[in-house]
Amino acid sequence: MATYLIGDIQGCYDALQRLLQKLNFDPSADRIWSCGDLVNRGGQSLEVLRLLAGLGDRVTVTLGNHDLFLLADDSKFTHGNTPNNEFRDVLQAPDRAGLMNWLTLQPLAFKSAEYNLLMVHAGVVPQWTEADTLAYASEVEQVLRSDQRKEFFARMNEGKGRGWKPERTGIERQRMIAAILTRIRFCDTRGRIPWSASGPPGSIEGPWLPWFKHPHRATREVFMAFGHWASLGLRIKTRYIALDSGCVWGGRLTAYRLEDKQVIQVPGKFRR
């Protein structure tokens, strides 16, 4: 049995197929733990969802921002007539309901006691402990699986405010939790976030550091896996592994085998 961490796929079905072939992936024994952003931009989101959902409990995904965008369109566009062409393919597919139900049941944060690993899509603020991260993620997961999901998605992209405040309540709190887990790159020691910054470390001035660089981060002693940050690229460190190697931008799709710490890659989507 092998367990593979896989970076952002973003609708690149052909690359995913090549990667699974290179891994000699055995769906009866092996596992995929994906850090999210399964969909959008690569042109084959429907095929990616069908493949991974079809693997059942051999796959665990931590939802990314693009996955939430798809779920938001599912909530808004009953007949599937979203302006996003790639999402329209999903929402007009005959197996839409099953795929959306499978995606909704995926977590925002995942803990493996077996490997002492905490996986999220983007990251955490310095104040959050591992227990906080899992508890806050659970708050949002419960909303996504309830009749409150429509209100959540309707307000998901409203102004997020600058950063984390534990006294927030209701939808405002849930939106901030989701935004941190799926969109953070830089922050300051107080958990304030420059949401538009997407360049590599060192690309912005001020108090901003990559979230994983804060010396007093409460999860500093936790091994974490995340994606989301294509300009950061693949990084394998003692306490974290960054897996977004820019597949959809012409980079590579990456798998990291936890049993022997091996990196396996295939070329991503070709872009002119």
C-alpha positions, -999 to +999 in steps of 0.1 A: +000+000+000+012+035-009-002+069+001+003+098-023+000+135-016-010+152-048-008+189-056-033+211-074-049+194-104-072+222-116-090+202-143-058+187-158-072+152-163-046+141-189-018+150-165-036+132-137-039+101-158-002+102-167+007+106-131-014+077-119+001+055-147+036+065-136+028+056-100+013+023-110-016+033-088-035+004-074-070+015-065-075-016-044-046-007-021-031+027-027-045+061-014-046+096-028-046+126-004-052+157-025-047+192-012-075+205-033-083+227-063-094+197-083-112+219-108-111+250-130-088+263-158-075+230-171-105+222-193-113+187-179-128+193-145-157+169-151-133+140-160-111+147-129-141+146-106-154+114-121-121+097-118-115+107-082-150+103-069-150+068-086-121+058-063-143+061-032-126+060+001-092+056-015-093+094-020-094+123+005-095+159-007-091+191+013-113+216-005-096+244-023-109+278-033-118+266-068-136+237-055-157+261-033-163+282-064-178+252-082-200+243-052-211+279-051-222+277-088-239+244-080-259+262-053-267+293-075-273+278-110-300+251-106-302+244-143-264+245-147-262+276-168-232+291-151-211+315-172-180+294-164-178+270-193-158+244-175-182+244-145-211+242-170-199+209-182-200+196-146-234+211-137-251+199-169-237+164-166-262+136-158-241+126-127-240+162-114-258+154-081-235+125-072-204+144-080-215+175-060-225+154-031-191+137-031-173+170-033-194+185-005-184+156+018-147+164+015-131+182+044-114+216+046-087+202+069-075+166+073-054+150+100-036+117+096-024+103+130-006+076+110+018+101+095+013+129+120+002+150+091-022+180+088-033+188+053-051+219+041-054+236+008-037+269+015-025+274+051-033+287+085-028+319+105-001+319+132-027+319+161-043+286+151-032+253+167-038+220+150-069+215+171-082+250+162-077+243+125-096+211+126-124+226+148-128+257+126-127+236+094-155+215+109-176+246+115-176+254+078-180+218+067-212+215+087-226+246+070-217+233+036-237+201+043-267+219+057-296+241+045-274+271+053-251+264+024-270+287+000-266+317+022-229+309+028-222+307-009-242+338-016-220+358+008-187+338+004-170+365-017-181+395+002-154+417+017-134+394+040-119+420+062-082+420+069-077+389+090-087+365+117-107+377+147-119+349+170-149+370+181-165+369+147-198+350+145-221+335+120-216+337+082-189+363+086-168+340+108-174+310+085-164+330+054-132+340+071-123+305+082-129+292+046-109+321+031-079+314+054-079+277+047-083+280+010-066+314+000-039+325+025-003+329+013+011+358+033+001+372+067+015+391+097+019+380+133-017+391+141-032+370+113-039+399+090-038+389+053-030+407+021-055+388+001-044+399-034-007+390-030+001+359-050+038+363-059+067+343-044+081+349-010+098+383-008+075+398-035+057+422-012+070+446+014+058+453+049+051+430+078+040+401+055+057+367+057+046+335+041+022+320+067+046+290+073+076+313+081+062+329+112+085+318+141+058+317+167+032+299+146+011+276+168+014+248+142+052+251+139+058+216+153+031+200+130+040+185+097+018+202+072+009+196+035-007+223+013-010+236-022-025+268-037+007+287-042+020+280-077+046+308-076+061+291-045+064+258-063+073+225-048+091+227-015+099+198+008+110+209+043+111+192+077+078+206+089+059+213+057+056+203+020+042+227-006+027+207-035+014+232-061+040+229-089+019+248-114+004+220-134-022+241-151+003+268-159+026+245-178+045+233-148+043+198-134+018+177-114+034+164-083+029+133-061+048+127-028+048+092-015+047+093+023+061+058+029+095+066+014+094+104+008+098+100-029+087+127-054+070+117-086+061+143-113+047+145-148+045+174-172+014+195-167-009+212-191+008+226-222+001+264-226+013+286-254 
